[in-house]
Amino acid sequence: MTKKWLAAAMCSMVFAAPAGFAYAQAGSKADYDAAVKQADADYKAASSKCDGLKDNAKDVCKAEAKRDRDVAKANAEAKRDGTDKAHAKAMKTKADRDYDVAKEMCDDKKGNDKDVCVKEAKAAHERSLGAAKTEKAAATGTSTDVAEARADAKKDTMDAAYKADKEKCDAMSGDAKDKCQANVKAKYAK
């Protein structure tokens, strides 16, 4: 379930990134105000639906409602400003809110399954943040800044993926665990 969600989150980031080109022209303040008002109304409606849920399902629902509101507001701000920097900020907001939702979804799990889920969510978050940082560098910096941002993003993503894969080995024991850890170290050249 978590892998499907994380894959969907990553897919949404990959397909949402090119949407930055839609921000080439600045939007009007009236459009921005209407989008913010709609985001708040949608949030209230979504939050009221969460009230009927219990336990972690309620927490996940609330996190999703907050994510949707914050992302809608960030996108409205990016459209209003019409800059790549503003779009990169919106991408970061989406990455952060997706991560919040993913962590809440992990709360239903126990033990190593929960640990793996959290680390996979962190890896997906790092990939999304890397894309946002790279886009921000492209919008505000030089080609050297972009190269550095890409290198940093790759390192952060690889480190998070390494930790997630390593955590999966902890569910094993004996020779299987040793082999798993050796494979993970070899995969990430650690």
Buried (B, 14 or more C-beta within 10 A) or exposed (E): EBEEBBEEBBEEBEEBBEEBEEBEEBBEEEEBEEBBEBBEEBBEEBBEEBEEEEEBBBBBBBBBBBBBBBBBBBBBBBBBBBBBBBBBBBBBBBBBBBBBBBBBBBBBBEEBBBBBBBBBBBBBBBBBBBBBBBBBBBBEEEEEBBEBBBEBBBEBBBBBBBBBBBBBBBBBEEEEEEEBBEEBBEEBEE
